[in-house]
Amino acid sequence: MSVIGWIVLGLIAGFIASKIVNRRGEGVLLDIVLGIVGALVGGFVFAQLGATGITGFNLYSMFVAVVGAVVVLLIYHMIAGRGTTP
């Protein structure tokens, strides 16, 4: 997948994960970064569980990226000391 594809996948995954975790976005740049990191984390976690990681720009990869981004966001909120409620 190209760099542009990773950025778009990361933006969408980060935005969806932000809405799931705290019902508001973290900002475009942070959403992209958390989404890309989440995609990497999600791919790693799914691979460790015996499932397929990121396979391209498709719904399954988006699901993996969103799951990873939710995990990254929860850890981010714990480290930053902010709660997940608005």
PEKAUR-V918952 format. One record per residue. N is the residue number from 1. RES is the residue in one small letter. PSI is psi in whole degrees, -180 to 180 (none if undefined). NEAR is the number of other ideal C-beta (glycine too) atoms within 12 Angstrom. D_CENTER is the distance of its C-alpha to the mean C-alpha in Angstrom with 2 decimals. Layout:
BEGIN
((N,RES,PSI,NEAR,D_CENTER) (N,RES,PSI,NEAR,D_CENTER))
END
This chain:
BEGIN
((1,m,143,20,16.43) (2,s,169,10,17.38) (3,v,-41,11,15.87) (4,i,-41,13,15.89) (5,g,-43,22,14.06) (6,w,-39,27,11.18) (7,i,-45,23,11.27) (8,v,-46,23,11.53) (9,l,-42,41,8.79) (10,g,-41,40,6.45) (11,l,-48,32,8.37) (12,i,-47,31,8.32) (13,a,-43,44,4.78) (14,g,-40,41,4.67) (15,f,-47,34,8.10) (16,i,-44,29,7.98) (17,a,-39,46,6.02) (18,s,-40,35,8.56) (19,k,-36,22,11.20) (20,i,-44,24,10.79) (21,v,-47,32,10.96) (22,n,15,23,13.58) (23,r,16,15,14.60) (24,r,153,18,14.39) (25,g,160,25,12.26) (26,e,-2,31,12.06) (27,g,150,15,13.67) (28,v,-49,17,12.95) (29,l,-46,16,12.84) (30,l,-35,26,10.67) (31,d,-43,35,8.13) (32,i,-48,30,8.39) (33,v,-49,27,8.46) (34,l,-35,42,5.60) (35,g,-43,45,3.49) (36,i,-45,33,6.13) (37,v,-41,29,6.38) (38,g,-38,47,3.42) (39,a,-41,44,5.23) (40,l,-45,28,8.21) (41,v,-45,33,8.00) (42,g,-43,39,7.46) (43,g,-41,34,10.22) (44,f,-47,21,12.27) (45,v,-46,24,12.27) (46,f,-39,26,13.15) (47,a,-39,17,15.72) (48,q,-29,13,17.20) (49,l,1,13,17.70) (50,g,4,8,19.51) (51,a,174,18,17.25) (52,t,141,18,16.18) (53,g,-144,25,12.95) (54,i,127,35,11.78) (55,t,-3,22,15.07) (56,g,-161,19,14.82) (57,f,85,22,13.95) (58,n,177,15,14.51) (59,l,-39,15,13.51) (60,y,-45,20,13.02) (61,s,-36,32,10.60) (62,m,-41,31,8.63) (63,f,-46,27,8.97) (64,v,-45,35,7.99) (65,a,-40,48,4.69) (66,v,-43,37,4.31) (67,v,-46,33,6.21) (68,g,-41,37,4.77) (69,a,-36,44,2.24) (70,v,-44,33,5.74) (71,v,-47,30,7.56) (72,v,-42,37,6.81) (73,l,-41,39,7.72) (74,l,-42,24,10.61) (75,i,-42,20,11.78) (76,y,-45,28,11.67) (77,h,-35,23,13.76) (78,m,-42,14,16.04) (79,i,-40,10,16.76) (80,a,-13,16,17.27) (81,g,10,8,19.56) (82,r,145,17,18.37) (83,g,169,11,18.27) (84,t,0,22,15.68) (85,t,148,9,18.48) (86,p,none,12,19.51))
END
